[in-house]
Amino acid sequence: MTQYAMVIDLHKCAGCGSCALACKTENNTALRRNGQTHNWADFQHETSGKFPDTRYRTRPVLCNHCSNAPCVEACPVEPKAMYKTPEGITMHNDERCIGCRACQEACPYSKMEVKSSETSVISFNAEGESYETFYEDKTELIPGGTASGAAIAKLAGEAPPHRTRYDHPDYQDVRRGGITEKCIFCEHRVKKGELPWCVVSCPAQARIFGDISDPNSEVAQLVKKYKGTVLMPEKGTRPNVYYIRSYGVK
């Protein structure tokens, strides 16, 4: 059976953030009122050693689409809001979600320290935080000189103004408040034969996506060639996001 996976080549990754920006624009993830942000694609920045013998590493992180997904097991509703697709994607259904955050608590990767102030592997949209409320504000920064956020949204015909529209049976292009949400490997694109937008947008081609159950696929060949690693293998979750090679080192 198909098992979609992503390989991230740390030798090619420069930590530029294009993948995070691509994810945010494709999936319309929210900016928060308190200045925090939901990033389904985020980063770990690590510095090790002692000056002058130091090393620096940037490692992109996202939902690992685990084959043994604790978030799916923890979801208390039936049918489950967090579930696995036949192709191995860990999917989230907005309508079935009750906002209990049991999935977030169960996920070991949601406790990682990441760049944004809120861990982003599984995010929670509080009520009224499906997008930045600036786009409802009618206040002009310079009265008579600048447009308000509400005026910009009205002229664009969208809230948020950069909204990317797509259709999917399990999630809306802008999720509502009161639910959890996360990376879904851009399943609305994948089901049309397209790649996740973060993969397309990486200028270094550091992200590779495909069916790892096919030994002839590029992802399977790369994991085999470079002995791909996963985050927290000791947790037994069997992640399907793999890392190969080293940041800045052949």
C-alpha positions in Angstrom: 0.0 0.0 0.0 1.1 3.6 -0.6 2.8 5.3 2.3 3.5 9.0 1.6 6.7 10.3 3.2 8.9 13.4 3.0 12.6 13.5 3.0 14.4 16.6 4.1 18.0 17.0 2.9 19.8 19.0 5.6 22.9 19.4 3.3 20.7 21.4 0.9 18.6 23.2 3.5 19.8 26.7 4.2 17.1 27.5 6.8 15.8 30.3 4.5 12.2 29.8 5.6 10.7 29.5 2.1 8.9 26.3 3.1 7.3 27.9 6.1 6.2 30.9 4.1 4.9 28.6 1.4 2.9 26.6 3.9 1.4 29.7 5.5 0.3 31.1 2.2 -1.1 27.9 0.8 -2.9 26.8 3.9 -3.9 30.3 5.2 -2.7 29.5 8.7 -3.4 32.2 11.3 -1.5 35.0 12.9 -2.4 35.2 16.6 -3.7 38.2 18.5 -0.9 37.8 21.0 1.8 37.9 18.4 2.3 34.2 18.2 1.8 32.3 15.0 0.7 29.0 13.8 3.3 27.5 11.6 2.7 24.0 10.3 6.2 24.2 8.9 8.7 25.3 11.6 12.4 25.1 12.5 14.7 23.9 15.3 17.8 26.0 15.5 20.7 24.4 17.5 24.2 25.6 18.5 26.5 23.1 20.1 30.1 23.1 21.3 32.1 25.9 22.9 33.6 28.9 21.1 35.5 28.9 18.8 34.8 25.2 18.2 31.0 25.5 17.6 28.5 24.0 15.2 25.2 25.3 14.1 22.2 23.4 12.7 18.8 24.3 11.4 16.3 21.5 11.2 12.8 21.9 9.6 10.0 20.3 11.6 6.4 19.5 10.8 3.8 16.8 11.5 5.6 13.5 11.1 2.6 11.6 9.8 3.5 8.7 12.0 2.5 5.2 11.1 1.8 4.6 14.8 0.2 8.0 15.5 -0.4 8.7 19.2 -2.7 11.6 18.1 -5.0 9.3 16.3 -5.1 6.9 19.3 -5.8 9.7 21.7 -8.7 11.3 19.7 -11.8 10.5 21.8 -14.5 11.0 19.1 -16.0 8.4 16.8 -15.5 8.5 13.9 -12.2 10.1 14.8 -11.3 13.6 14.0 -7.6 12.7 13.7 -7.2 9.6 11.5 -5.0 7.9 8.9 -5.8 8.0 5.2 -5.3 4.8 3.1 -2.1 6.5 1.8 -0.7 7.0 5.3 -1.3 10.7 5.8 -2.4 11.7 9.3 -5.5 13.7 8.5 -7.7 16.0 10.6 -11.4 16.4 10.1 -12.6 19.9 11.2 -16.2 19.1 11.7 -15.6 16.1 14.0 -13.0 17.9 16.1 -14.3 19.0 19.5 -11.2 21.1 20.4 -10.3 18.9 23.4 -6.6 19.0 22.4 -6.0 15.4 23.4 -4.2 14.9 20.1 -1.8 17.7 20.9 -1.1 16.4 24.4 -0.4 12.9 23.0 2.0 13.9 20.3 5.6 13.8 21.5 6.6 16.2 18.7 4.2 18.9 20.0 6.5 19.3 23.0 9.6 20.1 21.0 11.2 23.6 21.2 10.8 25.3 17.9 11.4 28.8 16.4 7.9 30.1 17.0 6.7 30.7 20.6 4.0 28.0 20.3 5.0 24.6 19.2 3.5 24.0 15.7 3.3 20.3 15.0 -0.3 20.4 16.2 -1.7 23.9 16.7 -5.0 25.0 18.4 -7.2 27.7 17.0 -8.8 29.5 19.9 -12.3 30.9 19.2 -12.1 33.9 17.0 -8.5 33.2 15.9 -9.0 31.5 12.6 -7.1 34.5 11.0 -5.6 37.8 12.1 -8.3 40.1 13.5 -6.4 43.0 11.9 -8.5 42.3 8.8 -11.7 43.2 10.8 -10.3 46.4 12.2 -11.7 49.6 10.6 -9.1 51.9 12.2 -6.8 53.7 9.8 -3.2 54.0 11.0 -3.0 57.5 9.4 -6.6 58.9 9.2 -7.3 59.8 5.6 -3.8 58.6 4.6 -3.9 54.8 4.9 -6.5 52.1 4.5 -7.7 50.0 7.4 -7.3 46.3 7.6 -11.0 45.8 7.0 -10.8 48.0 3.9 -7.9 45.9 2.5 -9.8 42.7 3.0 -12.9 44.2 1.4 -11.0 45.4 -1.7 -9.3 42.0 -2.0 -12.6 40.2 -1.5 -11.0 37.8 1.0 -10.2 37.6 4.7 -7.3 37.2 4.9 -6.6 39.1 1.7 -3.9 36.6 0.6 -6.3 33.6 1.0 -5.7 30.6 -1.1 -8.9 28.9 -2.0 -9.2 25.1 -2.3 -11.8 22.4 -1.6 -11.3 19.3 0.6 -13.9 17.1 2.3 -12.1 17.2 5.7 -10.9 20.7 6.2 -11.7 24.2 5.0 -9.1 26.5 3.3 -9.4 28.7 6.4 -10.1 26.6 9.5 -12.6 27.8 12.1 -11.8 28.6 15.7 -12.0 26.1 18.5 -10.3 23.2 16.7 -6.8 21.7 16.3 -5.0 21.8 13.0 -1.7 20.7 11.5 0.2 19.8 8.3 -1.7 17.4 6.1 0.9 17.1 3.4 -1.2 19.4 1.3 -3.6 16.5 0.7 -5.8 18.8 -1.4 -2.9 19.1 -3.8 -1.6 15.5 -3.5 -5.0 14.0 -4.5 -4.7 16.0 -7.8 -1.3 14.6 -8.5 0.5 17.7 -7.3 3.3 18.0 -4.7 2.9 19.7 -1.3 3.5 23.4 -1.7 6.5 23.5 0.6 8.2 20.9 -1.7 7.5 23.0 -4.8 8.6 26.2 -3.1 12.0 25.1 -1.7 14.6 27.0 -3.8 17.3 24.4 -2.9 15.1 21.4 -3.6 15.8 20.1 -0.1 12.4 18.5 0.3 11.4 15.4 -1.6 7.9 13.8 -1.4 6.7 10.4 -2.5 5.7 6.8 -1.8 8.3 5.3 0.5 6.7 1.9 0.2 7.9 1.8 -3.4 11.6 0.8 -3.2 12.2 2.5 -6.6 10.8 5.9 -5.5 13.2 8.8 -4.9 12.3 9.0 -1.2 13.0 5.3 -0.6 16.2 5.5 -2.5 17.4 8.6 -0.6 16.6 7.1 2.8 18.4 3.9 1.9 21.5 5.7 0.4 22.0 8.1 3.2 20.6 6.0 6.1 17.8 8.5 6.8 17.0 9.3 10.4 13.7 10.3 12.1 12.9 12.4 15.2 12.5 10.5 18.5 12.7 7.0 17.2 12.6 5.8 20.8 8.9 6.8 20.9 8.0 4.0 18.5 5.7 6.3 16.4 7.4 5.3 13.1 7.5 8.8 11.6 7.3 9.3 7.8 9.4 12.5 7.8 13.1 11.6 7.3 16.3 13.6 7.5 19.3 12.8 5.4 22.9 14.2 5.5 24.0 17.1 7.7 23.4 20.8 7.7 26.4 22.4 5.9 28.4 19.2 5.9 28.7 16.6 3.1 
